[in-house]
Amino acid sequence: SPSSSAPAPAPARSWAAQVSALAQPAHSASSTGVGASDPDAPVTPFKPVREDPFTAAARRQAAVRPAGLGRRLLARIVDSLLLGALTGAAVVPLAGRAADHVQAKVDAAKLSGETVEVWLVDTTTVSCLLASVGVLLVLGLLYEALPTARFGRTLGKKLLGLRVRDIEEHEPPGFAAALRRWLVYAVPGLLGIGVVGVLWACFDRPWRQCWHDKAAHTFVAR
């Protein structure tokens, strides 16, 4: 009978050895002469990212500070001038219509030869006034609310290096918050008490919020 016997089958590698072989880079195997499937080959450790993204986001948020009142006032003046020019150009036909209507009533009273009262406020003048307010609110939505929600700033704030941020997320506010911010600024302004809401930032701490910032849960950052 033959003295030689069949070779014994190679033992199966463990799961840890297979993972180690897969993690071994190909260039290491070729340079050292060690096979990539060698369970004893060294494993190159995973290279961590330079900075954890969550830590970086928290660091950026912590660096944000409320902007100075002077810079904010300049930005608001720029925005008010631009929005006022747009609104003025849009309401000129309405103002002309109201003025012509009032003048026609005055002329009719003079021609009557009698002493009569001429009411300047009637349905025509009120409708022109309401239409003008509507134009202002719509243009404000387009000029202020939409850019604030999309970019976190208007043109005036862009020129002065300012941004509107949500207090918690430190990101631009959503459209609903940006619209609420504009309405709370514009409506009190039309009623003559808006200056109180703006001056509120002089005493508010720590975010220096005006009334419209309070309503939208935002602050103006530098």
Backbone bond lengths (Angstrom), bond angles and torsions (degrees), N, CA, C in turn:
res aa  C-N    CA-C-N  psi(-1)  N-CA   C-N-CA  omega(-1)  CA-C   N-CA-C  phi
1 S - - - 1.476 - - 1.515 108.70 -
2 P 1.337 118.05 146.90 1.463 120.05 -178.40 1.501 110.10 -66.06
3 S 1.381 115.28 143.35 1.462 121.21 -177.95 1.522 112.23 -83.95
4 S 1.355 117.42 -21.40 1.475 119.50 -178.51 1.530 109.80 -84.70
5 S 1.330 115.85 150.01 1.477 121.68 179.39 1.530 109.45 -121.63
6 A 1.333 117.71 162.18 1.485 122.55 -179.06 1.526 109.72 -66.45
7 P 1.380 117.53 141.57 1.479 120.07 179.80 1.527 111.15 -64.14
8 A 1.364 114.15 144.67 1.482 119.42 -179.46 1.520 109.95 -73.12
9 P 1.332 119.69 142.95 1.468 121.88 179.16 1.533 111.36 -64.58
10 A 1.354 115.47 146.67 1.477 120.34 -179.23 1.524 109.43 -68.92
11 P 1.329 115.80 139.84 1.475 118.17 -179.45 1.525 110.57 -67.35
12 A 1.329 115.89 145.84 1.473 121.19 179.30 1.522 109.78 -69.89
13 R 1.353 115.28 139.05 1.463 119.06 179.41 1.523 110.59 -76.14
14 S 1.313 114.71 149.75 1.464 119.28 178.77 1.521 109.58 -73.11
15 W 1.345 114.42 167.37 1.467 119.56 178.90 1.524 110.90 -63.46
16 A 1.320 118.02 -38.77 1.464 121.47 179.56 1.524 111.10 -63.64
17 A 1.320 116.32 -37.36 1.462 119.21 179.09 1.527 111.40 -68.22
18 Q 1.349 116.33 -37.39 1.465 118.94 178.50 1.534 111.20 -66.51
19 V 1.325 117.56 -41.48 1.462 120.78 178.36 1.513 110.58 -63.91
20 S 1.360 116.65 -39.50 1.462 120.84 178.65 1.517 111.26 -63.63
21 A 1.336 116.14 -38.47 1.457 119.86 179.63 1.521 111.57 -68.32
22 L 1.333 117.21 -37.67 1.456 119.93 179.14 1.523 111.57 -70.25
23 A 1.316 117.67 -32.37 1.461 121.11 -179.00 1.514 112.95 -77.81
24 Q 1.347 118.50 -16.16 1.455 121.56 -178.94 1.525 109.73 -72.62
25 P 1.359 119.58 122.23 1.466 121.03 179.03 1.511 112.48 -65.09
26 A 1.338 115.03 151.69 1.466 119.94 -176.22 1.516 111.15 -67.74
27 H 1.374 118.73 -36.63 1.454 119.82 -176.32 1.518 111.67 -67.52
28 S 1.348 117.60 -27.57 1.464 120.28 177.47 1.511 110.59 -68.57
29 A 1.340 115.31 -37.96 1.455 118.77 -179.70 1.512 111.03 -67.38
30 S 1.329 117.10 -40.13 1.452 119.08 -177.43 1.519 112.22 -73.34
31 S 1.359 117.31 -32.19 1.462 119.33 -177.35 1.514 112.54 -80.46
32 T 1.321 118.05 -31.34 1.464 120.54 -177.77 1.513 113.10 -96.17
33 G 1.316 115.55 -11.67 1.459 118.28 -178.87 1.495 113.03 80.48
34 V 1.325 117.23 4.42 1.448 120.43 179.72 1.504 108.18 -93.43
35 G 1.293 118.80 133.99 1.447 122.42 -178.95 1.513 111.40 -64.61
36 A 1.342 116.14 146.91 1.456 120.70 -179.90 1.507 111.92 -65.21
37 S 1.335 116.82 -19.11 1.452 120.22 -179.80 1.510 112.63 -93.08
38 D 1.331 117.90 5.68 1.459 121.60 -179.07 1.522 109.00 -72.66
39 P 1.323 119.59 119.22 1.464 120.12 -178.23 1.513 112.73 -67.63
40 D 1.337 118.19 -19.79 1.463 120.24 -178.81 1.513 112.89 -89.68
41 A 1.361 118.61 -0.40 1.462 121.00 -178.91 1.525 109.36 -70.20
42 P 1.349 117.57 142.67 1.469 120.17 -179.23 1.519 111.33 -66.45
43 V 1.311 116.44 147.41 1.450 123.44 -179.52 1.522 108.75 -102.78
44 T 1.323 115.46 127.21 1.463 119.85 177.32 1.517 109.54 -72.07
45 P 1.315 117.74 124.14 1.473 119.23 -177.68 1.527 111.13 -68.21
46 F 1.346 114.84 154.65 1.460 121.02 178.84 1.521 109.34 -70.05
47 K 1.333 116.43 132.93 1.455 121.16 -179.91 1.523 109.09 -85.67
48 P 1.325 118.65 117.80 1.462 119.91 -177.63 1.522 111.59 -71.34
49 V 1.339 115.81 160.35 1.453 120.47 176.76 1.518 109.30 -66.77
50 R 1.327 115.71 158.02 1.463 119.77 -176.61 1.518 111.46 -64.17
51 E 1.350 117.70 -39.73 1.457 121.45 178.64 1.510 109.38 -146.90
52 D 1.325 115.11 133.99 1.453 119.90 179.37 1.530 109.52 -60.81
53 P 1.343 118.69 130.19 1.475 120.01 -176.40 1.515 113.04 -62.18
54 F 1.337 117.97 -34.73 1.456 120.02 178.98 1.528 111.00 -69.43
55 T 1.333 115.75 -38.54 1.460 118.84 176.61 1.523 110.93 -66.09
56 A 1.343 116.98 -39.22 1.459 120.65 179.33 1.528 110.94 -64.45
57 A 1.342 116.41 -41.30 1.462 119.32 179.01 1.517 111.30 -64.68
58 A 1.341 116.16 -42.06 1.462 119.41 178.35 1.523 111.50 -64.70
59 R 1.335 116.59 -36.63 1.469 119.90 179.10 1.530 110.82 -66.78
60 R 1.348 116.95 -40.51 1.458 119.83 178.94 1.527 111.29 -65.80
61 Q 1.324 116.53 -39.06 1.453 119.46 178.95 1.519 111.29 -66.28
62 A 1.335 116.28 -39.55 1.459 119.52 -179.60 1.521 111.77 -66.94
63 A 1.340 117.42 -24.34 1.465 120.57 -178.72 1.523 112.93 -81.49
64 V 1.341 118.09 -12.61 1.454 121.57 -178.91 1.520 109.34 -75.83
65 R 1.316 116.61 133.41 1.451 122.69 -179.94 1.535 109.69 -130.47
66 P 1.341 117.92 151.96 1.470 119.83 175.42 1.516 111.21 -61.44
67 A 1.320 115.91 143.26 1.462 120.75 -178.74 1.516 110.49 -76.87
68 G 1.329 115.60 158.77 1.452 121.06 177.08 1.520 111.98 -68.74
69 L 1.327 116.17 151.85 1.457 120.51 -176.50 1.523 111.95 -68.02
70 G 1.327 118.14 -34.88 1.456 120.39 179.02 1.511 112.65 -62.91
71 R 1.318 116.59 -44.91 1.464 120.57 178.72 1.526 110.82 -65.10
72 R 1.310 116.26 -39.25 1.460 119.55 178.61 1.528 111.11 -65.69
73 L 1.322 117.00 -38.72 1.462 120.23 178.99 1.521 111.05 -63.98
74 L 1.321 117.26 -41.69 1.462 119.97 178.09 1.526 111.15 -63.07
75 A 1.326 116.47 -42.31 1.467 119.79 178.28 1.526 110.74 -62.72
76 R 1.337 116.96 -40.60 1.463 119.83 179.47 1.524 111.21 -66.65
77 I 1.331 118.14 -36.92 1.465 120.86 177.47 1.528 110.41 -62.82
78 V 1.335 116.37 -44.00 1.469 119.94 179.00 1.528 110.19 -61.64
79 D 1.327 116.60 -46.32 1.466 119.55 -179.98 1.524 111.43 -63.95
80 S 1.330 117.27 -39.72 1.465 120.19 -179.05 1.524 111.46 -65.99
81 L 1.329 116.47 -40.34 1.460 119.39 178.72 1.526 111.71 -64.35
82 L 1.336 116.25 -44.42 1.462 119.48 -179.69 1.522 111.73 -66.38
83 L 1.337 116.26 -45.73 1.463 119.51 179.70 1.525 110.87 -66.99
84 G 1.331 117.18 -36.63 1.454 120.04 177.36 1.518 112.51 -64.47
85 A 1.337 116.13 -38.89 1.463 119.40 178.35 1.526 110.67 -65.48
86 L 1.326 117.18 -42.53 1.463 120.24 178.72 1.524 111.17 -64.37
87 T 1.336 115.85 -44.30 1.465 119.68 -179.68 1.517 111.16 -65.68
88 G 1.337 116.56 -42.05 1.460 120.00 179.58 1.512 112.73 -60.42
89 A 1.328 115.41 -42.16 1.469 118.43 178.75 1.523 111.56 -65.15
90 A 1.345 116.31 -32.85 1.465 119.49 -177.44 1.522 112.70 -78.20
91 V 1.345 117.98 -30.09 1.462 119.74 -174.24 1.529 112.67 -97.60
92 V 1.332 118.44 1.20 1.466 120.24 177.99 1.539 111.59 -55.70
93 P 1.332 120.36 -45.67 1.476 118.86 177.60 1.521 112.77 -61.49
94 L 1.339 117.32 -36.80 1.462 119.82 179.26 1.524 111.16 -67.66
95 A 1.329 116.30 -42.02 1.461 120.04 178.78 1.532 110.82 -64.84
96 G 1.328 117.14 -39.55 1.465 120.33 177.18 1.513 111.95 -63.90
97 R 1.323 115.72 -38.84 1.470 118.72 179.18 1.520 110.62 -65.60
98 A 1.328 117.58 -43.03 1.463 120.60 179.39 1.530 111.03 -64.97
99 A 1.329 117.20 -41.72 1.465 120.53 -179.93 1.524 111.51 -64.80
100 D 1.323 117.93 -41.69 1.462 121.17 177.98 1.525 111.39 -64.03
101 H 1.324 115.52 -38.04 1.465 119.41 179.74 1.524 110.91 -64.89
102 V 1.314 117.60 -45.24 1.465 121.26 179.69 1.531 110.53 -64.40
103 Q 1.333 116.69 -42.89 1.468 119.96 179.88 1.516 111.14 -63.17
104 A 1.306 117.69 -36.79 1.462 120.81 178.14 1.528 110.99 -64.72
105 K 1.333 116.91 -37.54 1.458 119.94 177.78 1.527 111.03 -67.75
106 V 1.328 116.91 -39.73 1.471 120.68 178.43 1.530 110.57 -65.24
107 D 1.315 117.21 -43.65 1.469 120.49 179.28 1.522 111.17 -63.33
108 A 1.316 115.98 -39.27 1.465 118.95 178.96 1.518 110.84 -65.27
109 A 1.320 117.42 -36.84 1.466 120.43 178.45 1.520 111.21 -66.99
110 K 1.331 117.21 -38.64 1.466 120.13 178.78 1.525 111.47 -66.00
111 L 1.324 116.19 -39.94 1.460 119.84 -178.57 1.524 112.49 -70.23
112 S 1.315 116.33 -22.82 1.470 118.90 -179.56 1.525 112.16 -70.06
113 G 1.340 118.59 -20.36 1.465 121.37 179.67 1.506 113.31 72.51
114 E 1.310 118.16 10.27 1.453 121.61 -179.59 1.524 109.49 -120.87
115 T 1.311 114.29 160.25 1.470 119.59 175.87 1.528 108.03 -85.16
116 V 1.295 116.49 109.63 1.477 121.80 -178.37 1.514 109.21 -129.70
117 E 1.308 114.19 156.32 1.474 120.67 176.52 1.527 108.91 -88.41
118 V 1.296 114.54 134.04 1.464 120.20 177.26 1.528 107.53 -111.67
119 W 1.314 116.31 114.42 1.463 121.47 179.35 1.528 109.39 -85.15
120 L 1.326 114.39 120.79 1.465 118.40 179.13 1.525 112.02 -77.94
121 V 1.324 115.86 -23.00 1.469 120.37 -179.51 1.524 108.13 -100.62
122 D 1.297 115.31 113.63 1.457 120.69 175.22 1.518 107.98 -144.94
123 T 1.309 116.38 -169.97 1.466 119.70 -175.81 1.526 111.90 -63.16
124 T 1.329 116.64 -35.34 1.469 119.21 -178.60 1.520 111.26 -68.66
125 T 1.342 117.02 -49.27 1.469 119.36 -178.74 1.533 111.58 -67.59
126 V 1.333 116.46 -36.81 1.473 119.28 178.56 1.529 110.34 -66.04
127 S 1.326 117.06 -41.16 1.469 119.44 179.47 1.531 110.83 -64.52
128 C 1.338 117.15 -38.48 1.466 120.10 176.91 1.527 110.91 -65.42
129 L 1.341 116.57 -39.55 1.468 120.08 178.61 1.522 111.19 -65.22
130 L 1.328 116.58 -45.55 1.470 119.88 179.25 1.527 111.41 -63.77
131 A 1.329 116.34 -38.04 1.463 119.53 178.03 1.526 110.53 -64.78
132 S 1.334 116.76 -38.01 1.466 120.11 178.32 1.527 111.06 -65.37
133 V 1.334 116.40 -40.90 1.470 119.81 177.14 1.522 110.26 -63.93
134 G 1.331 116.26 -40.73 1.461 118.77 177.52 1.514 112.62 -62.24
135 V 1.328 116.68 -39.80 1.471 120.15 177.13 1.521 110.44 -61.85
136 L 1.336 116.89 -42.98 1.464 120.41 178.82 1.522 111.48 -60.66
137 L 1.336 116.98 -44.88 1.463 120.30 -178.05 1.530 111.59 -66.79
138 V 1.323 116.57 -39.35 1.469 119.71 -179.99 1.528 110.79 -69.06
139 L 1.325 116.92 -44.00 1.460 119.29 177.96 1.525 110.90 -65.31
140 G 1.328 116.65 -35.44 1.457 119.37 175.06 1.516 112.20 -64.14
141 L 1.315 116.31 -37.24 1.467 119.85 175.56 1.523 110.66 -60.76
142 L 1.344 116.07 -43.86 1.462 119.98 -178.23 1.529 112.09 -73.44
143 Y 1.327 116.41 -37.16 1.465 119.89 -175.14 1.524 112.36 -85.19
144 E 1.342 117.27 -35.46 1.463 119.29 -172.82 1.519 113.68 -111.71
145 A 1.340 117.89 -51.85 1.462 119.96 -173.88 1.527 112.13 -65.37
146 L 1.323 117.43 -49.57 1.467 119.87 -178.44 1.533 113.02 -63.81
147 P 1.347 120.32 -49.78 1.470 118.74 177.30 1.525 113.15 -62.20
148 T 1.336 117.32 -34.26 1.468 119.26 178.21 1.515 110.96 -65.01
149 A 1.330 116.79 -41.58 1.464 119.85 178.60 1.520 112.11 -70.94
150 R 1.330 117.00 -34.38 1.467 120.47 -175.84 1.533 112.04 -83.56
151 F 1.319 116.83 -45.78 1.470 120.62 -173.75 1.528 113.37 -116.95
152 G 1.319 117.77 -10.83 1.447 120.21 -177.84 1.515 113.57 80.82
153 R 1.324 118.55 14.30 1.460 120.14 -179.02 1.520 110.24 -165.27
154 T 1.325 114.15 155.17 1.455 122.52 172.13 1.524 108.38 -96.81
155 L 1.328 115.68 -177.65 1.460 118.77 179.80 1.532 111.16 -64.40
156 G 1.332 116.20 -42.05 1.456 119.12 178.77 1.516 112.50 -62.06
157 K 1.317 117.18 -41.85 1.466 120.45 178.60 1.531 110.96 -69.02
158 K 1.311 117.42 -33.95 1.463 119.91 176.49 1.524 111.13 -63.50
159 L 1.338 116.70 -42.39 1.459 120.31 179.49 1.520 111.91 -64.76
160 L 1.329 116.85 -31.31 1.459 120.96 -178.14 1.529 112.96 -97.93
161 G 1.338 117.52 4.59 1.467 120.72 177.25 1.517 114.32 70.92
162 L 1.338 117.80 38.33 1.461 122.41 -178.09 1.522 110.12 -117.14
163 R 1.322 114.87 157.37 1.459 121.27 176.94 1.524 109.34 -142.60
164 V 1.326 115.45 147.34 1.460 122.06 174.26 1.522 107.63 -92.72
165 R 1.340 116.12 126.40 1.453 121.30 -175.99 1.525 110.61 -124.91
166 D 1.313 115.59 146.65 1.452 120.85 169.15 1.525 108.75 -71.39
167 I 1.321 117.94 140.31 1.457 120.88 -174.23 1.521 111.38 -64.33
168 E 1.327 117.47 -40.88 1.462 120.29 -175.28 1.521 112.32 -82.98
169 E 1.321 117.50 -48.04 1.457 121.20 -174.63 1.529 112.87 -88.09
170 H 1.331 117.61 -19.51 1.471 122.32 -175.63 1.523 111.36 57.88
171 E 1.329 115.73 32.18 1.454 122.84 176.29 1.526 108.26 -119.80
172 P 1.345 118.17 165.26 1.467 119.19 176.57 1.525 110.98 -56.45
173 P 1.326 117.55 142.15 1.473 119.41 -179.06 1.516 111.52 -68.81
174 G 1.317 115.80 160.10 1.447 120.55 175.11 1.521 111.07 -71.50
175 F 1.339 115.48 173.45 1.462 119.25 -176.50 1.520 111.66 -63.24
176 A 1.337 117.76 -41.85 1.465 120.13 -179.13 1.529 110.58 -60.88
177 A 1.332 116.82 -43.76 1.465 119.93 179.40 1.524 111.13 -67.05
178 A 1.340 116.88 -40.28 1.469 120.08 179.41 1.529 110.95 -65.72
179 L 1.323 117.83 -38.84 1.467 120.88 177.62 1.529 110.46 -66.80
180 R 1.319 115.91 -42.52 1.468 119.50 178.12 1.526 110.58 -63.13
181 R 1.315 116.13 -38.15 1.468 120.49 178.23 1.529 110.88 -62.30
182 W 1.324 117.52 -42.45 1.457 120.73 -179.64 1.526 111.75 -68.22
183 L 1.333 117.65 -42.66 1.455 120.83 -177.78 1.530 111.53 -66.65
184 V 1.331 116.92 -40.07 1.462 119.73 179.49 1.525 110.71 -69.60
185 Y 1.315 117.29 -24.09 1.466 119.59 173.33 1.528 111.30 -79.84
186 A 1.319 118.30 -43.87 1.463 121.84 -171.11 1.525 112.76 -76.99
187 V 1.332 117.92 -45.06 1.465 120.29 -174.27 1.533 111.81 -64.33
188 P 1.346 120.23 -49.64 1.473 118.15 174.81 1.522 112.62 -61.03
189 G 1.343 117.37 -31.30 1.452 119.33 176.82 1.518 111.84 -63.63
190 L 1.341 116.96 -40.40 1.462 120.50 177.93 1.527 111.77 -68.59
191 L 1.339 116.26 -28.42 1.464 120.21 179.65 1.520 112.82 -85.55
192 G 1.332 117.12 -4.14 1.451 120.31 176.76 1.508 115.81 89.61
193 I 1.339 118.47 4.93 1.463 120.75 179.54 1.530 111.84 -114.29
194 G 1.320 116.32 8.75 1.460 119.27 -177.71 1.510 113.39 -64.87
195 V 1.338 117.22 -28.23 1.464 119.50 -178.99 1.522 110.90 -63.58
196 V 1.351 117.31 -30.83 1.462 119.98 177.71 1.529 110.17 -65.48
197 G 1.322 116.57 -41.88 1.458 120.20 179.03 1.509 112.88 -65.87
198 V 1.334 116.76 -33.45 1.462 120.00 178.55 1.524 110.80 -73.11
199 L 1.338 116.33 -42.86 1.470 120.26 -179.76 1.523 112.21 -68.72
200 W 1.321 116.83 -13.94 1.462 120.72 178.54 1.534 111.16 -58.06
201 A 1.326 116.39 -29.32 1.466 120.19 -178.81 1.521 111.99 -66.12
202 C 1.328 117.46 -21.33 1.466 119.67 -179.75 1.522 112.05 -67.99
203 F 1.334 116.94 -23.39 1.463 120.79 -176.13 1.521 113.20 -114.79
204 D 1.322 116.60 -13.91 1.465 119.63 -176.44 1.522 110.51 -74.62
205 R 1.322 115.95 138.78 1.461 122.63 175.52 1.523 108.89 -137.50
206 P 1.338 119.57 146.79 1.473 126.49 3.14 1.528 113.99 -94.22
207 W 1.370 118.16 -5.81 1.462 120.38 -169.98 1.524 113.64 -94.04
208 R 1.344 117.82 -5.66 1.462 121.03 -179.59 1.528 111.31 55.19
209 Q 1.312 115.41 53.04 1.459 120.85 -176.30 1.524 111.66 -88.79
210 C 1.326 115.73 140.70 1.457 121.98 165.83 1.524 108.26 -85.39
211 W 1.334 115.90 177.84 1.464 118.72 179.43 1.517 111.49 -59.47
212 H 1.336 116.70 -41.64 1.462 118.24 -177.52 1.529 111.33 -68.87
213 D 1.337 117.89 -27.88 1.468 119.87 173.52 1.521 111.09 -70.81
214 K 1.329 116.40 -38.86 1.459 120.08 177.04 1.528 110.44 -59.68
215 A 1.336 115.42 -44.37 1.470 119.67 -177.25 1.522 111.72 -66.42
216 A 1.329 117.21 -35.72 1.470 120.96 -177.25 1.523 113.63 -94.27
217 H 1.341 117.04 -3.40 1.467 121.34 -178.79 1.537 110.22 60.66
218 T 1.349 115.30 46.47 1.462 121.04 -177.50 1.523 109.73 -129.07
219 F 1.321 115.54 172.26 1.452 122.16 170.02 1.518 107.77 -148.24
220 V 1.310 116.76 161.50 1.460 122.40 -179.61 1.526 108.10 -98.39
221 A 1.331 116.52 119.94 1.459 122.67 -176.42 1.521 110.86 -105.59
222 R 1.296 115.55 151.31 1.463 119.87 175.95 1.510 110.58 -88.62
